[in-house]
Amino acid sequence: MPPSYDNQIQMDQIKRAAWAACDTFRGAVDAGQYKDYILVMLFLKYISDTNRAHRKQLEEKFAKDPVRLARELQRERFQIPAGASFYDLYAQRGADNVGELINTALEAIEAANRTKLGGVFRNIDFNSESNLGRKTDRNRRLKAVLEDFGKPELDLDPSRVSEDIIGECYIYLISQFASDAGKKAGEFYTPSSMSTLLAKLAAPKPGDKIFDPSCGSGSLLLKAAAEVGSPNFALYGQEVNGATWALARMNMFLHAQDSSVIKWCDTLNSPELTENGRLMQFDRVVANPPFSLDKWGHEGAAGDPFARYSRGIPPKSAADYAFVTHVVESLKPGKGVGAMIVPHGVLFRGAAEGKIRKALLEENLIDAVIGLPEGMFSSTGIPVAIIVVDRSREQGGANANRKGVLFIDASREFLEGKTQNVLTSTNIEKILEVFGNRREVEKYAHVATFEEIKENDFNLNIPRYVDTFEPEAVVDIDKVQEEILVIEKKQAELRTKMNDYLKELGL
């Protein structure tokens, strides 16, 4: 029987307890660094509690059959070698070399689970003086963290805490770290409301292969997976930052997506998700690539083995269209759909980018452009847009007869936050309804024909197509003049009365 969660600890309790564990590092270690230590410790606690609970059940069940017991233990989702569990480390939390002990335990766990966890812990060093301070301070901090995760509130036994709660706690921590990390947050996190919108725009279906070429910590991929409505899907991602790739792998495991394929590689220069010398192709792509990335590999683009730059080579100082064309070429011909976040410059910049944009429009691949509010990211205050690319519109596709581009200006409808603005569920629903019906809405949405766009020299700047200008109220000059005369008359009467009062007072 599956475990009962009637008495499970509440989501907010585990979130609070896990976030409180960060107090050990705040002020001494940058949020962009201490997030790795906290998230790795949460993962270690999770697999330790899960293994301990399963081992106890198996030992009771096969108490009289040690051979069967040993065989069943070998089938555990994660193997934890002797001396490498969280509880082994907790027992040694006061050791003079506790950082080394944690590193050794993680290495042993990785070695015992090579196919799943190979490389996941290679970028984390619990004995780092540069990150965690000198030995005395480092030992004190690590002892405190082990004690925090050893508290009853963070008992992650599967009979008490569901996988959903643990996975959501992980994402909650990532979102909190993103808020603390500021500009560095863009490397690993897409704000929740934007992830939700992207996932719903891509609208993956059962059986789909879903891909994120710059997946960060993997939360956007998981949002897309949640839209499928069944377990019948496959997740793929690529991430250039090794530490962030490790977070994504752990995020997948904590959400029971063990079969996901997340590659540590440079998407633009050495993508690893390939088949027979070509890019793998997917039903759905969601992406929030780094904005206007400099030094992205322009010098080798002309010889790109995957022919991503046949429409033109993006400029050396901005990789935006390199990611756009990677998304296009990663979609299945005639059916794939991609939704990606871009800076507004992608919509109107000229030269090489204008050439690529023109080619995409002539191929009828751009389905929609959606303008979003400013201040949505902790990493930048600039407004951004979403481009929806749909290969079912190309020649031979099911929607080849759909022409024109839907423009939505959703930049003025949001909930203002203390540090970031967010899209509410109502804001998202409005965007999706207009997008799904390709509906014209005054001062909000317009379907521009190819001819309109051509007349604008293939410029996709949203104000060219959605007029949000509010006309000034018509002023009735004659009426205003009458009002002025009345006011002046009253002023004259008041002056007369005041002079009379002054005379009475002898002034």
C-alpha positions as CSV (number, residue, x, y, z in Angstrom):
1,M,0.0,0.0,0.0
2,P,1.2,3.5,-0.7
3,P,2.0,5.5,2.4
4,S,-0.7,7.7,4.0
5,Y,0.0,11.4,4.2
6,D,-2.8,12.2,6.6
7,N,-0.2,13.3,9.1
8,Q,2.4,14.8,6.7
9,I,4.0,18.0,7.8
10,Q,2.7,21.0,6.0
11,M,4.4,22.6,3.0
12,D,5.0,25.9,4.8
13,Q,6.7,24.1,7.7
14,I,9.3,22.4,5.6
15,K,9.9,25.6,3.6
16,R,10.4,27.6,6.7
17,A,12.7,25.0,8.3
18,A,14.8,24.7,5.1
19,W,15.0,28.5,4.6
20,A,16.0,29.0,8.3
21,A,19.0,26.7,7.7
22,C,20.3,29.4,5.4
23,D,20.8,31.8,8.3
24,T,24.1,30.0,9.0
25,F,25.5,31.5,5.8
26,R,23.7,34.8,5.4
27,G,26.1,37.8,5.6
28,A,29.2,35.6,5.4
29,V,28.6,33.8,2.1
30,D,27.1,35.1,-1.2
31,A,23.6,33.8,-1.9
32,G,24.8,32.6,-5.3
33,Q,27.2,30.3,-3.5
34,Y,25.5,29.1,-0.4
35,K,22.4,28.0,-2.4
36,D,24.5,25.1,-3.6
37,Y,25.4,23.9,-0.1
38,I,21.8,24.1,1.1
39,L,20.3,22.4,-1.9
40,V,22.9,19.6,-1.9
41,M,22.2,19.1,1.9
42,L,18.5,18.9,1.2
43,F,19.1,16.3,-1.5
44,L,21.4,14.3,0.8
45,K,18.8,14.4,3.6
46,Y,16.0,13.3,1.2
47,I,17.8,10.3,-0.2
48,S,19.1,9.3,3.3
49,D,15.6,9.5,4.9
50,T,14.1,7.6,1.9
51,N,16.7,4.9,2.0
52,R,16.5,4.5,5.8
53,A,12.7,4.1,5.6
54,H,12.8,1.6,2.8
55,R,15.6,-0.4,4.4
56,K,13.6,-0.7,7.6
57,Q,10.5,-1.9,5.7
58,L,12.6,-4.4,3.7
59,E,14.4,-5.7,6.8
60,E,11.1,-6.4,8.5
61,K,9.7,-8.0,5.4
62,F,12.7,-10.2,4.6
63,A,14.0,-10.8,8.1
64,K,14.2,-14.5,7.5
65,D,15.6,-14.3,3.9
66,P,18.9,-12.4,3.9
67,V,19.7,-13.3,0.3
68,R,16.4,-11.7,-0.9
69,L,17.0,-8.8,1.4
70,A,20.4,-8.1,-0.1
71,R,18.9,-8.3,-3.6
72,E,16.0,-5.9,-2.8
73,L,18.4,-3.4,-1.2
74,Q,20.4,-3.4,-4.4
75,R,17.3,-2.2,-6.2
76,E,17.0,0.9,-4.2
77,R,16.6,4.1,-6.3
78,F,19.8,5.5,-4.8
79,Q,22.5,3.5,-3.1
80,I,24.1,5.0,0.0
81,P,27.4,3.4,0.9
82,A,28.2,2.6,4.6
83,G,29.2,5.8,6.4
84,A,28.0,8.1,3.7
85,S,24.4,8.9,4.8
86,F,23.3,12.2,6.3
87,Y,23.0,10.5,9.7
88,D,26.6,9.3,9.5
89,L,27.7,12.9,8.9
90,Y,25.3,14.2,11.6
91,A,27.0,11.9,14.2
92,Q,30.4,13.4,13.2
93,R,29.2,17.0,13.0
94,G,31.7,18.1,15.7
95,A,34.6,16.6,13.9
96,D,37.6,18.8,13.1
97,N,37.5,17.8,9.5
98,V,33.7,17.8,9.0
99,G,34.0,19.5,5.5
100,E,36.3,16.7,4.3
101,L,33.9,14.1,5.7
102,I,31.0,15.6,3.8
103,N,33.0,15.7,0.5
104,T,34.1,12.1,1.0
105,A,30.5,11.0,1.6
106,L,29.2,12.8,-1.5
107,E,32.0,11.2,-3.6
108,A,31.1,7.8,-2.4
109,I,27.4,8.3,-3.1
110,E,28.2,9.6,-6.6
111,A,30.5,6.6,-7.3
112,A,27.7,4.2,-6.1
113,N,25.2,5.8,-8.4
114,R,27.3,6.6,-11.4
115,T,24.6,6.3,-14.0
116,K,22.3,8.7,-12.2
117,L,24.6,11.0,-10.2
118,G,27.8,11.0,-12.1
119,G,29.3,14.5,-11.9
120,V,26.4,16.0,-9.8
121,F,28.6,16.7,-6.8
122,R,31.9,17.6,-8.6
123,N,31.3,21.3,-8.4
124,I,30.6,21.5,-4.6
125,D,33.3,21.7,-2.0
126,F,32.2,21.6,1.6
127,N,35.9,22.1,2.6
128,S,36.4,25.3,0.7
129,E,38.1,28.1,2.6
130,S,37.3,30.7,0.0
131,N,33.6,30.0,0.1
132,L,33.0,28.8,3.7
133,G,35.7,30.6,5.6
134,R,38.7,29.5,7.7
135,K,38.6,26.1,9.4
136,T,37.1,27.2,12.7
137,D,34.3,29.2,11.1
138,R,33.8,26.6,8.4
139,N,33.4,23.8,11.0
140,R,31.0,25.9,13.0
141,R,28.9,26.7,10.0
142,L,28.8,23.1,8.7
143,K,27.9,21.8,12.2
144,A,25.0,24.3,12.4
145,V,23.7,23.3,8.9
146,L,23.8,19.5,9.8
147,E,22.0,20.3,13.0
148,D,19.4,22.4,11.1
149,F,18.7,19.6,8.7
150,G,18.6,17.1,11.6
151,K,15.6,18.9,13.2
152,P,12.2,17.0,13.3
153,E,10.7,19.6,10.9
154,L,13.0,18.3,8.2
155,D,12.4,14.6,8.7
156,L,11.8,13.6,5.1
157,D,10.6,10.1,5.7
158,P,8.3,9.2,2.8
159,S,5.6,8.1,5.3
160,R,5.5,11.8,6.5
161,V,6.4,13.9,3.4
162,S,5.3,13.3,-0.1
163,E,7.7,13.7,-3.1
164,D,5.6,16.7,-4.3
165,I,6.3,18.6,-1.0
166,I,10.0,18.0,-1.2
167,G,10.2,19.0,-4.9
168,E,8.2,22.1,-4.3
169,C,10.4,23.0,-1.3
170,Y,13.4,22.7,-3.6
171,I,11.9,25.1,-6.1
172,Y,10.8,27.4,-3.3
173,L,14.4,27.6,-2.1
174,I,15.7,28.2,-5.6
175,S,13.2,31.1,-6.0
176,Q,14.3,32.6,-2.7
177,F,18.0,32.3,-3.6
178,A,17.2,34.0,-6.9
179,S,15.6,36.9,-5.0
180,D,18.7,37.2,-2.8
181,A,21.2,36.7,-5.6
182,G,19.9,39.6,-7.7
183,K,21.6,39.9,-11.1
184,K,23.2,36.4,-10.8
185,A,19.8,34.8,-10.5
186,G,19.2,34.8,-14.2
187,E,21.7,32.0,-14.5
188,F,19.5,29.5,-12.7
189,Y,15.9,30.7,-12.3
190,T,12.9,31.9,-14.4
191,P,10.3,33.6,-12.3
192,S,7.3,31.3,-11.6
193,S,4.6,33.3,-13.3
194,M,6.7,33.6,-16.5
195,S,7.5,29.9,-16.4
196,T,3.8,29.1,-16.1
197,L,2.9,31.4,-19.0
198,L,5.7,29.9,-21.2
199,A,4.6,26.3,-20.4
200,K,1.0,27.0,-21.2
201,L,1.8,28.8,-24.4
202,A,3.9,25.8,-25.5
203,A,1.0,23.5,-24.5
204,P,2.8,20.1,-24.5
205,K,0.6,17.0,-25.0
206,P,0.9,13.4,-23.9
207,G,3.8,11.7,-25.8
208,D,5.7,14.9,-26.4
209,K,9.5,15.3,-26.1
210,I,10.1,18.6,-24.3
211,F,13.4,20.6,-24.5
212,D,15.0,23.6,-22.8
213,P,18.3,24.6,-24.4
214,S,19.4,26.8,-21.4
215,C,17.5,25.0,-18.6
216,G,19.1,26.5,-15.6
217,S,17.9,24.7,-12.5
218,G,15.2,22.9,-14.5
219,S,12.1,24.6,-13.1
220,L,10.8,25.7,-16.5
221,L,11.0,22.2,-17.8
222,L,9.1,20.9,-14.8
223,K,6.4,23.6,-15.4
224,A,6.1,22.4,-19.0
225,A,5.8,18.8,-17.8
226,A,3.0,19.7,-15.4
227,E,1.0,21.0,-18.4
228,V,1.0,17.6,-20.1
229,G,-1.6,16.1,-17.8
230,S,-0.2,12.6,-17.9
231,P,3.2,10.9,-17.1
232,N,3.7,10.2,-20.8
233,F,6.4,12.7,-21.8
234,A,10.2,13.0,-21.9
235,L,12.2,15.9,-20.6
236,Y,15.5,17.1,-22.1
237,G,17.7,20.0,-21.2
238,Q,21.2,21.6,-21.7
239,E,23.0,23.9,-19.3
240,V,26.4,25.5,-19.6
241,N,27.1,26.2,-15.9
242,G,28.3,23.1,-14.1
243,A,26.9,24.0,-10.7
244,T,23.5,25.0,-12.1
245,W,23.4,21.7,-14.2
246,A,23.9,19.8,-10.9
247,L,21.0,21.7,-9.4
248,A,18.8,20.7,-12.4
249,R,19.7,17.1,-12.0
250,M,18.8,17.1,-8.3
251,N,15.6,19.0,-9.2
252,M,14.6,16.3,-11.6
253,F,15.2,13.5,-9.0
254,L,13.3,15.4,-6.3
255,H,10.3,15.6,-8.8
256,A,10.6,11.9,-9.7
257,Q,11.8,12.7,-13.2
258,D,14.7,10.2,-13.1
259,S,14.6,9.5,-16.8
260,S,15.1,13.1,-17.8
261,V,18.1,13.9,-19.9
262,I,20.0,17.0,-18.8
263,K,23.4,17.6,-20.5
264,W,26.2,19.8,-19.2
265,C,27.4,21.6,-22.3
266,D,27.5,24.8,-24.3
267,T,24.3,24.8,-26.4
268,L,25.7,27.2,-29.0
269,N,29.1,25.7,-29.5
270,S,29.0,22.1,-28.5
271,P,25.4,20.8,-28.0
272,E,25.3,17.2,-26.8
273,L,21.6,16.5,-27.6
274,T,22.3,15.3,-31.1
275,E,21.3,12.3,-33.3
276,N,23.3,11.1,-36.3
277,G,25.3,14.3,-36.5
278,R,22.2,16.5,-36.3
279,L,20.4,18.3,-33.5
280,M,17.8,16.3,-31.8
281,Q,14.3,17.6,-32.6
282,F,11.5,18.0,-30.2
283,D,7.7,18.5,-30.1
284,R,8.0,21.4,-27.7
285,V,10.7,23.8,-26.7
286,V,10.6,26.3,-23.8
287,A,13.5,28.7,-23.2
288,N,14.7,31.7,-21.2
289,P,18.3,32.0,-22.6
290,P,20.7,34.7,-21.3
291,F,20.0,38.1,-22.8
292,S,22.4,39.5,-25.4
293,L,25.2,37.2,-24.5
294,D,28.6,38.5,-25.6
295,K,31.5,36.3,-26.9
296,W,29.1,33.5,-27.6
297,G,31.1,31.8,-30.4
298,H,30.5,34.1,-33.4
299,E,34.0,33.2,-34.7
300,G,33.0,29.6,-35.4
301,A,29.4,30.2,-36.5
302,A,30.1,30.2,-40.2
303,G,31.2,26.6,-40.0
304,D,28.4,25.4,-37.7
305,P,27.9,21.7,-38.3
306,F,24.2,22.0,-37.5
307,A,23.5,24.7,-40.1
308,R,21.7,26.9,-37.6
309,Y,22.9,30.1,-39.2
310,S,21.7,29.6,-42.8
311,R,19.5,32.7,-42.4
312,G,22.4,34.8,-41.2
313,I,25.0,34.9,-38.4
314,P,24.1,36.9,-35.3
315,P,26.4,39.7,-34.2
316,K,29.4,39.0,-32.1
317,S,28.0,41.0,-29.1
318,A,24.5,39.5,-28.9
319,A,23.7,35.8,-29.1
320,D,19.9,36.3,-29.0
321,Y,19.3,35.1,-32.5
322,A,21.7,32.3,-32.1
323,F,19.4,30.9,-29.4
324,V,16.3,31.7,-31.5
325,T,17.6,29.8,-34.5
326,H,18.8,26.9,-32.2
327,V,15.2,26.7,-30.9
328,V,13.8,26.7,-34.5
329,E,16.2,24.0,-35.6
330,S,15.4,21.9,-32.5
331,L,11.7,21.7,-33.3
332,K,10.2,18.9,-35.3
333,P,9.5,20.0,-38.9
334,G,5.9,20.6,-39.6
335,K,4.7,20.3,-36.0
336,G,7.1,21.6,-33.3
337,V,6.2,24.6,-31.2
338,G,8.6,26.8,-29.1
339,A,8.0,29.6,-26.7
340,M,11.0,31.7,-25.5
341,I,11.7,34.9,-23.6
342,V,13.8,37.5,-25.4
343,P,14.8,41.2,-24.8
344,H,12.9,43.7,-26.9
345,G,15.9,44.4,-29.1
346,V,15.3,41.1,-30.8
347,L,12.1,42.5,-32.2
348,F,13.6,45.6,-34.0
349,R,17.4,45.6,-34.2
350,G,18.6,45.7,-37.8
351,A,21.7,44.5,-39.7
352,A,22.3,40.7,-39.3
353,E,19.5,40.3,-36.8
354,G,17.1,42.1,-39.1
355,K,18.0,39.7,-41.9
356,I,17.4,36.7,-39.7
357,R,14.1,38.1,-38.5
358,K,13.0,38.7,-42.1
359,A,13.8,35.1,-43.1
360,L,11.8,33.7,-40.2
361,L,8.8,35.8,-41.1
362,E,9.1,34.9,-44.8
363,E,9.1,31.2,-43.7
364,N,5.9,31.9,-41.7
365,L,7.5,30.6,-38.5
366,I,6.7,33.4,-36.0
367,D,3.2,32.8,-34.6
368,A,3.0,35.5,-31.8
369,V,4.9,38.2,-30.0
370,I,3.8,39.0,-26.5
371,G,5.1,42.0,-24.6
372,L,5.5,41.6,-20.8
373,P,5.8,44.1,-18.0
374,E,9.1,45.5,-16.8
375,G,10.6,44.4,-13.5
376,M,9.7,40.8,-13.9
377,F,13.2,39.6,-13.2
378,S,15.5,40.1,-10.3
379,S,18.4,40.0,-12.7
380,T,17.2,43.0,-14.9
381,G,14.5,45.6,-14.8
382,I,14.0,45.8,-18.5
383,P,10.7,44.7,-20.1
384,V,10.9,41.5,-22.1
385,A,8.8,39.7,-24.7
386,I,7.9,36.1,-25.6
387,I,8.2,34.9,-29.1
388,V,6.2,31.8,-30.1
389,V,7.7,29.9,-33.0
390,D,5.4,27.3,-34.7
391,R,6.7,25.0,-37.3
392,S,3.2,23.7,-38.0
393,R,2.9,26.9,-40.0
394,E,5.7,26.1,-42.4
395,Q,5.0,24.7,-45.8
396,G,3.5,21.2,-45.4
397,G,2.5,21.8,-41.8
398,A,-1.0,21.4,-40.4
399,N,-1.3,25.2,-40.0
400,A,0.5,26.3,-43.2
401,N,-2.6,28.5,-44.1
402,R,-2.3,30.5,-40.8
403,K,-0.7,33.8,-41.8
404,G,0.2,36.9,-39.9
405,V,1.6,37.5,-36.4
406,L,-0.4,37.9,-33.3
407,F,0.8,40.9,-31.2
408,I,-0.2,41.1,-27.6
409,D,0.8,44.0,-25.4
410,A,0.4,42.6,-21.8
411,S,3.0,45.1,-20.4
412,R,0.5,47.1,-18.4
413,E,-1.3,44.3,-16.6
414,F,0.5,42.8,-13.6
415,L,0.7,42.7,-9.8
416,E,3.4,45.1,-8.4
417,G,5.7,43.4,-6.0
418,K,8.3,44.7,-3.5
419,T,11.2,43.5,-5.5
420,Q,9.6,42.0,-8.7
421,N,6.4,42.4,-10.6
422,V,4.4,39.3,-11.3
423,L,1.7,38.1,-13.6
424,T,-1.4,37.0,-11.8
425,S,-3.5,34.0,-12.8
426,T,-6.0,36.5,-14.3
427,N,-3.3,38.2,-16.4
428,I,-2.1,34.8,-17.6
429,E,-5.6,33.6,-18.5
430,K,-6.3,36.7,-20.5
431,I,-3.1,36.3,-22.5
432,L,-3.8,32.6,-23.1
433,E,-7.5,33.3,-24.2
434,V,-6.4,35.9,-26.7
435,F,-3.5,33.8,-27.9
436,G,-5.7,30.7,-28.3
437,N,-8.4,32.5,-30.2
438,R,-6.0,34.9,-32.1
439,R,-8.5,37.6,-31.1
440,E,-8.3,41.3,-31.8
441,V,-8.6,43.4,-28.6
442,E,-8.5,47.1,-28.7
443,K,-5.3,48.5,-27.2
444,Y,-4.2,45.0,-26.3
445,A,-3.9,42.6,-29.3
446,H,-3.8,42.7,-33.0
447,V,-3.1,40.1,-35.8
448,A,-0.8,41.8,-38.2
449,T,-0.8,40.6,-41.8
450,F,2.5,39.8,-43.6
451,E,1.9,42.9,-45.7
452,E,1.7,45.1,-42.6
453,I,4.9,43.7,-41.3
454,K,6.6,44.0,-44.6
455,E,5.5,47.7,-44.8
456,N,7.2,48.1,-41.4
457,D,10.4,46.6,-42.9
458,F,9.9,43.4,-40.8
459,N,10.2,45.4,-37.6
460,L,8.2,43.5,-34.8
461,N,8.3,46.3,-32.2
462,I,4.9,45.9,-30.5
463,P,3.8,49.6,-30.5
464,R,3.8,49.5,-34.3
465,Y,0.9,47.1,-34.2
466,V,-0.9,47.6,-30.9
467,D,-1.9,51.2,-30.3
468,T,-2.0,51.8,-26.6
469,F,-2.0,55.6,-26.9
470,E,-4.7,57.1,-24.7
471,P,-6.1,60.3,-26.4
472,E,-6.2,63.4,-24.2
473,A,-9.6,64.6,-23.2
474,V,-11.1,67.2,-25.5
475,V,-11.0,70.6,-23.8
476,D,-14.0,72.9,-24.3
477,I,-12.3,76.3,-24.5
478,D,-15.5,78.3,-24.2
479,K,-16.5,76.5,-21.1
480,V,-13.1,76.9,-19.5
481,Q,-13.2,80.6,-20.3
482,E,-16.6,80.9,-18.6
483,E,-15.2,79.1,-15.5
484,I,-12.2,81.4,-15.4
485,L,-14.5,84.5,-15.5
486,V,-16.6,83.1,-12.6
487,I,-13.5,82.5,-10.6
488,E,-12.1,86.0,-11.3
489,K,-15.5,87.6,-10.3
490,K,-15.4,85.7,-7.0
491,Q,-11.8,86.8,-6.4
492,A,-12.8,90.4,-6.9
493,E,-15.7,90.1,-4.5
494,L,-13.4,88.5,-1.9
495,R,-10.9,91.3,-2.3
496,T,-13.6,93.9,-1.8
497,K,-14.8,92.2,1.4
498,M,-11.3,91.9,2.7
499,N,-10.7,95.6,2.2
500,D,-13.9,96.4,4.0
501,Y,-12.8,94.3,7.0
502,L,-9.4,96.0,7.0
503,K,-11.0,99.5,7.1
504,E,-13.2,98.5,10.0
505,L,-10.1,97.4,11.9
506,G,-8.4,100.7,11.1
507,L,-5.7,99.1,9.0
